[in-house]
Amino acid sequence: MKIKIYSCLLIVINLISCQQSEERVFKIESGNLKIIDSVQIDDSGFSFSSVWNTKIYNDTLLGFGDGSFSSINIFHTKTGDFLMTFESDSIESFIIPKKSYSNFAVNGDNFFLLNHLLSKVYVFTLNKEFIRTVDLKFEKELFKAQFDTFFEFYDNQFFVSTEYSGGTIKETFSYSPLLTIINSNGEFKYKVGNYPKPYTEGNLVLSANENKIIKDGKIYILNVAGVPILKEYLLNGDLDGVYKLESEHHDPEIGYYTNDPFSAPLTDQFNGLASDQNSSEKIFYATYSSFDTRDREYGLGTYKWMLMKIDLENMTIKEKELAGSWHLNELRKLIPQVKGDTVSILIREKDENLYLKRLIFD
């Protein structure tokens, strides 16, 4: 009986905690944005019109998947020099399939290459020496890894964005967990989160998947569209905090379509989440696309790529424009790894060169 009472009390306390974090209101403050460094990335041997899952590891390795889904390309963050590529033609220690590579992880000296189509992870050293293959097992047979996905090897476990592959887009939103946690041998452990209910209330196509990072032993997920809500989860999948974000530039209205996705009203969408994952400070950065109007014909010319700084401890938010309408169809990515108070973005500028830029937003 005592055990039952204690369990009930824990549930009530958790519910109150979540409600309190949601009810606290953010204060919007002004902020200053300063570019402190800009490194040109030597992509002369490539033609990157789009990249996937841009990340920095070990402070020096900038990596991302290319638009062909055939390789992960690594550059030096300090010089911009090309270092290596992980693809079937360049790996001699083990034969891997040609396609379906858009994400990776680095942990110590190990490189984890995700094949999202086969739900396999090929593990190598950074010198491309083969170590092992891991078959990822999800909760259900029709679940699989997403290509535009969160993928990390943390706490000796794989964290993989997951999608239901057996139906329509609306069914994918209805049935997919946001994240699956799988042990180092590939066995399913937990699932985390669900898509917001408004995603299933009309025909909707999003430009990105929900934004996710792991920080200080917790998982943080920020939705792409609708009212922006940052959710905090424990590593076992339990919800531990909910924060409704405020904005002066983000419109939460979702633009559903009737027949043609390209005729849908424009929708402001969050497309990046970052933090210093080695710090316990609850400071986050997010990027989002903003339009002055929902009308496509006029609204596309009003595009702005915005940066938001979120301080959960002081409950403050700052916002600043990073780029304007010229960048609407150009490469631009917020990198999840923040170092101290230095944020990094990857962006193609008007000289058609690709740059890794570091900035401070205070």
C-alpha positions in Angstrom: 0.0 0.0 0.0 2.8 2.4 0.9 4.5 1.6 -2.4 1.3 2.5 -4.3 0.9 5.8 -2.4 4.6 6.7 -3.0 4.2 6.0 -6.8 1.1 8.2 -7.0 2.9 11.0 -5.2 5.8 10.8 -7.7 3.4 11.0 -10.6 1.6 14.0 -9.1 5.0 15.7 -8.5 6.1 15.1 -12.1 2.9 16.4 -13.5 3.1 19.6 -11.3 6.7 20.0 -12.5 5.8 19.8 -16.1 2.9 22.2 -15.7 5.0 24.7 -13.8 7.7 24.8 -16.6 5.0 25.3 -19.2 3.2 28.1 -17.2 6.3 30.2 -16.7 6.4 33.0 -19.3 9.5 34.0 -21.1 10.7 37.6 -21.3 11.9 38.8 -24.7 15.0 40.9 -24.5 17.2 42.6 -27.2 20.5 41.1 -28.1 23.7 41.8 -30.0 25.0 39.5 -32.7 28.8 39.5 -33.4 30.6 37.4 -36.1 34.0 36.5 -34.6 35.3 34.1 -37.2 34.7 33.0 -40.8 36.4 30.1 -42.4 35.9 29.2 -46.1 35.3 25.5 -46.6 37.2 24.0 -49.5 34.3 22.3 -51.3 35.9 22.9 -54.7 35.9 19.2 -55.4 32.2 18.9 -54.7 28.9 20.4 -55.7 27.0 20.7 -52.5 23.6 22.2 -53.2 22.2 20.6 -50.0 23.8 18.9 -47.1 22.3 16.8 -44.2 23.1 16.7 -40.5 25.9 19.1 -40.2 27.9 18.5 -37.0 31.3 19.3 -35.3 33.2 16.7 -33.3 36.4 17.0 -31.3 36.4 20.7 -32.0 38.2 20.2 -35.4 36.0 17.8 -37.4 33.2 19.4 -39.5 31.1 16.7 -41.1 27.9 16.4 -43.1 26.1 14.1 -45.5 25.8 15.3 -49.1 22.6 15.5 -51.2 23.3 12.3 -53.1 23.1 10.2 -49.9 26.3 8.5 -50.9 28.9 9.9 -48.5 29.8 11.7 -45.3 32.4 14.4 -45.9 34.8 15.7 -43.2 36.5 19.1 -43.2 38.9 20.9 -40.8 37.0 23.5 -38.8 40.1 25.8 -38.4 41.4 25.8 -42.0 38.4 24.6 -44.1 40.6 22.0 -45.7 39.0 18.7 -46.9 40.1 15.8 -44.7 38.3 12.7 -45.7 35.1 11.1 -46.9 33.3 8.0 -45.8 31.9 6.3 -48.8 32.0 2.9 -50.4 34.8 3.7 -52.9 37.1 5.2 -50.3 36.8 2.5 -47.6 39.1 -0.5 -48.2 38.7 -2.3 -44.9 35.1 -3.3 -45.4 32.6 -3.3 -48.3 29.5 -1.2 -47.6 26.5 -0.4 -49.8 26.8 2.5 -52.2 23.8 4.6 -51.0 21.7 5.8 -48.0 24.2 7.7 -45.9 23.2 11.0 -44.5 24.2 10.9 -40.9 27.1 9.8 -38.6 28.4 10.2 -35.1 31.9 10.4 -33.6 32.7 9.1 -30.1 36.3 9.2 -29.1 38.3 7.6 -32.0 35.3 5.7 -33.4 33.2 6.8 -36.4 29.6 5.5 -36.6 28.2 5.5 -40.2 24.4 5.2 -40.3 22.7 3.6 -43.3 19.1 4.8 -42.8 17.6 2.5 -45.5 19.0 -0.7 -44.0 18.9 0.5 -40.4 22.5 -0.5 -40.0 25.5 1.2 -38.4 29.0 0.6 -39.7 31.6 1.3 -37.0 35.1 2.3 -38.1 38.1 4.1 -36.6 38.7 7.6 -37.8 41.4 6.0 -40.0 38.7 3.9 -41.7 39.6 0.6 -40.1 36.5 -1.5 -39.9 35.4 -2.5 -36.3 31.9 -4.0 -36.6 28.3 -3.7 -37.9 25.3 -3.1 -35.8 21.7 -4.0 -36.9 19.3 -1.5 -35.3 16.1 -3.1 -34.0 13.2 -0.7 -33.5 10.0 -1.3 -31.5 8.0 -2.3 -34.5 8.9 -3.8 -37.9 7.6 -0.8 -39.9 9.7 1.6 -37.9 13.0 2.7 -39.4 15.7 5.4 -39.2 15.0 8.7 -40.9 17.4 10.2 -43.4 17.1 13.8 -42.1 17.5 12.5 -38.7 19.0 12.8 -35.2 21.7 10.2 -34.7 24.2 10.0 -31.9 26.1 7.4 -29.9 25.9 8.6 -26.3 26.1 6.8 -23.0 26.9 3.6 -24.9 23.6 3.8 -26.7 22.3 4.8 -30.1 19.7 7.6 -30.3 17.9 7.6 -33.7 15.1 9.7 -35.1 12.4 7.2 -36.2 9.6 7.1 -38.7 6.7 4.8 -39.4 7.1 3.7 -43.0 3.9 1.9 -43.7 1.5 4.7 -44.7 0.7 8.3 -45.6 2.5 11.3 -44.2 -0.4 11.8 -41.8 0.0 8.2 -40.6 3.7 8.8 -40.1 2.9 11.8 -37.9 0.3 9.7 -36.0 2.4 6.5 -35.4 6.0 7.5 -35.3 7.9 8.1 -32.1 10.3 11.1 -32.3 13.3 9.1 -31.1 14.3 5.5 -30.5 17.0 4.5 -28.0 18.9 1.3 -28.9 21.7 -0.3 -27.0 25.2 -0.8 -28.3 24.3 -4.3 -29.6 21.3 -3.0 -31.6 18.5 -4.0 -29.2 15.5 -1.7 -28.7 15.3 -0.1 -25.3 13.0 3.0 -25.3 11.0 5.3 -27.5 10.7 9.0 -26.9 8.0 11.5 -27.7 5.2 12.0 -30.3 4.5 14.5 -33.0 2.3 17.4 -32.0 -1.4 16.8 -32.6 -1.8 19.7 -35.0 0.5 17.8 -37.5 -2.4 15.3 -38.1 -5.2 17.9 -38.3 -4.6 18.6 -42.0 -2.4 17.9 -45.0 1.1 19.0 -44.0 4.6 18.7 -45.4 7.5 20.0 -43.4 10.9 21.0 -44.6 12.7 19.4 -41.7 12.2 16.9 -38.9 11.8 17.8 -35.2 14.9 19.4 -33.7 16.8 17.3 -31.1 19.9 17.4 -29.0 21.3 15.5 -26.0 22.7 17.7 -23.2 23.7 17.0 -19.6 22.0 13.6 -19.6 18.7 14.8 -21.0 17.1 14.9 -24.4 15.6 18.2 -25.7 13.2 18.3 -28.6 11.8 21.4 -30.3 8.9 21.1 -32.8 9.3 22.4 -36.4 5.9 24.0 -36.9 3.0 25.4 -34.7 3.4 26.9 -31.3 7.1 26.4 -30.4 7.5 24.1 -27.4 10.8 22.9 -26.1 10.4 19.5 -24.3 12.9 18.0 -21.9 13.1 14.2 -21.6 15.0 11.8 -19.3 17.1 9.2 -21.1 14.5 6.6 -20.4 11.9 8.5 -22.4 10.0 10.2 -19.5 8.9 13.8 -20.0 10.6 16.0 -17.5 9.8 19.6 -18.6 7.8 21.6 -21.1 8.6 25.2 -22.1 6.4 27.2 -24.4 8.6 29.7 -26.2 7.7 33.3 -27.0 8.7 35.1 -30.2 8.2 38.5 -31.9 8.9 37.1 -35.4 7.7 33.5 -35.5 4.0 33.0 -36.6 2.7 29.7 -35.1 -0.1 29.3 -37.7 0.4 26.1 -39.7 -0.3 26.2 -43.5 -2.2 23.0 -44.5 -2.7 22.2 -48.2 -5.7 20.9 -50.0 -4.4 19.2 -53.1 -0.9 20.6 -53.9 1.7 20.9 -51.2 3.3 23.8 -53.1 0.1 25.8 -52.9 -0.1 25.6 -49.1 0.2 28.9 -47.2 3.7 29.6 -46.0 4.6 28.2 -42.6 7.3 29.5 -40.2 9.5 26.5 -39.3 12.2 25.8 -36.8 15.2 24.2 -38.5 17.9 23.9 -35.9 18.6 23.4 -32.2 22.0 23.9 -30.5 23.7 24.1 -27.1 27.0 23.6 -25.4 26.5 19.9 -24.7 29.5 19.9 -22.2 27.9 22.5 -20.0 25.1 22.2 -17.4 23.8 25.7 -18.2 20.3 25.5 -19.8 21.1 27.9 -22.7 19.9 26.9 -26.1 20.0 28.4 -29.6 17.4 27.7 -32.3 17.0 28.8 -35.9 13.8 29.3 -37.8 12.4 30.5 -41.1 10.2 33.5 -40.9 7.9 35.1 -43.5 6.0 38.4 -43.2 2.9 36.9 -44.8 1.4 33.5 -45.4 0.7 34.4 -49.1 3.3 32.5 -51.3 3.4 35.0 -54.2 4.5 37.9 -52.0 5.7 36.1 -48.8 8.7 34.3 -50.3 10.4 37.6 -50.9 10.1 38.5 -47.2 12.0 35.4 -46.0 14.3 35.8 -43.0 16.5 33.2 -41.3 16.3 34.0 -37.6 18.4 33.0 -34.6 16.8 32.6 -31.1 18.7 32.4 -27.8 16.7 30.6 -25.1 17.8 30.8 -21.5 15.7 28.4 -19.4 17.2 29.4 -16.1 16.5 33.1 -16.5 13.4 32.6 -18.7 14.6 35.0 -21.4 14.6 34.9 -25.2 16.6 37.0 -27.7 16.1 37.0 -31.5 18.1 38.3 -34.4 18.1 37.9 -38.2 20.9 35.8 -39.6 20.1 36.0 -43.3 17.6 37.4 -45.7 15.6 36.4 -48.8 18.7 35.8 -50.9 19.4 32.7 -48.8 15.9 31.2 -49.1 17.2 28.5 -51.5 20.8 28.5 -50.4 22.6 26.2 -48.0 22.3 27.3 -44.4 22.6 25.2 -41.2 22.9 25.8 -37.5 25.4 23.4 -36.0 24.2 21.7 -32.9 27.5 21.8 -31.1 28.1 25.1 -29.2 31.4 25.8 -27.5 31.0 28.1 -24.5 29.1 31.0 -25.9 30.3 30.5 -29.4 27.7 29.4 -32.0 28.6 28.0 -35.4 26.6 28.1 -38.7 27.4 26.7 -42.1 26.2 29.1 -44.9 26.8 29.7 -48.6 27.2 33.4 -49.3 26.7 35.6 -52.4 30.2 34.9 -53.6 29.0 31.3 -53.9 31.6 30.1 -51.4 30.7 27.9 -48.4 31.7 29.3 -44.9 31.8 28.0 -41.4 31.0 31.1 -39.3 31.3 31.5 -35.5 29.3 34.1 -33.7 28.4 35.3 -30.2 24.8 36.3 -29.4 24.5 38.1 -26.1 
